């Protein structure tokens, strides 16, 4: 099995040796799946918050079904006052709106998603490089490591393991595997 050396000097690491073994490919595939799940989860939360914000804006305190909708939203976002007194209606609606607003903010959503993905990338790199996880996490938390550098190294490792060219040109093994189904 051919060993591939991937430079990781951006993170202060020695070159990392990877190959095309099943175990390595499984790790890279799991990373891809984890990242997809993080992105999908973020999109679902965003869509749900947008729907809830739209529903909140259409509520009418004179309708009993809207009272139930507001109670459901209060439960979902943990903002319940414990009172359904009509005098508190505006305050209750505003409280739910304040709880929803960070979830519909693209900057917040993007930064939370990026942080989760970076943590996955870092764990992947640490696993393949066999480094002291605690020391690296401290260095990352102290922001001595750039999220862009972490992503760059993780992607280089993934591309090397999966035998994908960075310019997205199909490798010889990809071309062979694609042609097998055509016969």
Phi, psi and omega in degrees: 000133182283131175270137178243133179259127180244125179291139179222030183295338178300333181256008180075025181250156172287163177305143182255130180269127175228169178213189183255026180292162180301318181299316179294317180295324178296318178297316179294320178296320178295321177298314178302316180296315180299317181294318178299318179296319178298314181294319179294317179298317179297318180294320178297315180298319179297312180298319179296317180295321177297314178301315180295321179295318178297317179296320181298320181291338183263000183293144179233119186294346180277351181257130183294325179294330177288330175297317178295321178297316179297318178299318178298317179293322177298317178296316182298319184258004175064042183242010186303138177272343184084002180227138176251022179299128181302337179293336181264004184309306183299320180294320179295316179297315180296321179297316178294318179300320178295324179288327181281325190308319178296334182282342178257005178273116183299325181295314179298313180300313181296316183292320177296317180295316180299320180296316179297317180294318179298320177298320178294315178301315182297316178298320178298312180297314180300318180297312182288327182275344180063043183259167179292107185301314184297316180296318180293319180297321178297317179297320178294315181296330177280003177062033174277347179248135179277138178298326178296319179294319179298313180298319182298313181293317180298318180293321177299318179296315181298314179299319180294316181295315184275001178058048178251131176285139183296336177272015176061025174278138182293137178281169180299319181293325177294318180297319179295315182293328178288325183283340181298322182287344183277345186279000000 
